[in-house]
Amino acid sequence: MVGSRTDDGVISLITTSKEADEPRMVRFAAPREGSPLTPGKPRWLNYVKGVIQHYRAGPVPGFNAVISSDVPLGGGLSSSASLEVAAYTFLQQLCPDDGDQVSKAMACQKAEHTFAGMPCGIMDQFISVMGKEGHALLIDCRSLEAKLIPLSDPKLVVLITNSNVRHTLTGSEYPSRRRQCEEAAQLLGKPSLREVTNQSLEAAKAQMDQEMFRRASHVIGEIARTSRGAECLKSGEYKEFGKLMVESHNSLRDNFEVSCPELDALVTAALDVEGVYGSRMTGGGFGGCTVTLLEAGAVDRAMEHIKEQYSGTPTFYITQPSAGAAVHLC
């Protein structure tokens, strides 16, 4: 996001993304007391408007800016969070806030809740704000603490594979699963499933329908897998970490029911290749991308095998853990 301040109280934005809905050039008045911004169309603008409205230091002045992104939209790669955090980081240059990173991520999450209408978690915003080169980020969504986990082994690569499919959904899939998990926690007398053990879930199984039980079972299992996974990365136990990735994917497929045949096929193909530690879907599911941890020397044969086995046309991204949002003054 590149731009500069103006003195007329008008915000002018252009996006160069061909995936964004029209119009891609917009002008509107900066928010003022008694005249807040409201969501509307185009949809891409709601993410930016929400950040402007919920920015923690103001008032936000007028400005001109251009937004350019190569993050695939709807691929489960944090395209919305990247836009929100870029917008917030830009606003920090116009009217600085206190620099608190957690509050910054929370404001971006609030923008997505209130302007984009998606009750997302905090993970995407946290990594977009707090990512550091050569590290993974372990996030405690209860305390909002984040710990950097070294992931800088030059022999490792994270391969992103975009299925390039997106199944048509009602838009209620994520909210309905979140609601089921909240209801399960409430039934168990806990503020969240973070406080629930597998034993207590099993003991209450008869009080839940099968779908709610599966949803809760996924979340409780995923919490344990995440904690164990962080320890595996610290100690270089990549095979064990890969096993956890596969267990995670299977649970997302069977318990949370957010996978699809294309994602399952990509994971299966990746796991056929020697040098691949693990693979799983990423993001909201029903299409989008998989993430695969593998040896650097296995990347070419993994991509070739996936292309041979997959019925569609995948797109690959060879990645390393990198930094989150940063400022480059012109």
TABEL-V178136 format. One line per field, one symbol per residue. phi: phi as a letter, one per 40 degrees, with the letter a starting at -180 (. if undefined). psi: psi as a letter, one per 30 degrees, with the letter a starting at -180 (. if undefined). burial: 1 if it has 24 or more other C-alpha atoms within 12 Angstrom, else 0. Layout:
phi=???
psi=???
burial=???
This chain:
phi=.baacbbcgbbbbbbccccccccbbbbacccbdgbccbcibcccccccdccccbccbaccccababbbabcdcgcgbgccccccccccccccccadbcgcccccccccccccccbcgbcccbdccccccbdbdgacbcbccccgcbbcbdabcccbbbbcbccfbaccbcgbccdcccccccccccccgbcacdcbcccccccbdccbcccccccccccccccccccccccccdcgccccccccccdcccccccccfbcadcccccccccccccgccaaacbgcgghgbbbbcacdccccccccccccccccbcbbbcbbdbccdabbcc
psi=jkalklgggkkkkkkfkffklllgklklkkklkfillllbkleffeeeeeeeegkfkakklllklkkkkgkkkggggheeeeeeeeeeeeeffejkafgkeeeeeeeeeeeeefefgjilafeeeeefegkkkgkljjkjfefgkkkkjkigjffkkjjkjkfgljkklffgeeeeeeeeeeeeeeegglflffgkleeeeefgefflleeeeeeeeeeeeeeeeeeeeeeeeeggieeeeeeeeeeeeeeeeeefhgaleeeeeeeeeeffkkfkelklllafagabllkkklkeffeefeeeeeeefkfajlkkjjlkkllaklkjk.
burial=111110000011111010010001010111100000111001111111111111111111111111111011111111111111111111111100000011111111111111110101111111111111001111101000010111101001111111111100000001001101111110110001111111001001000100111111111111101100111111000111111111111111101111111111111111111011111111111111111111110110011011000100011111011001100000
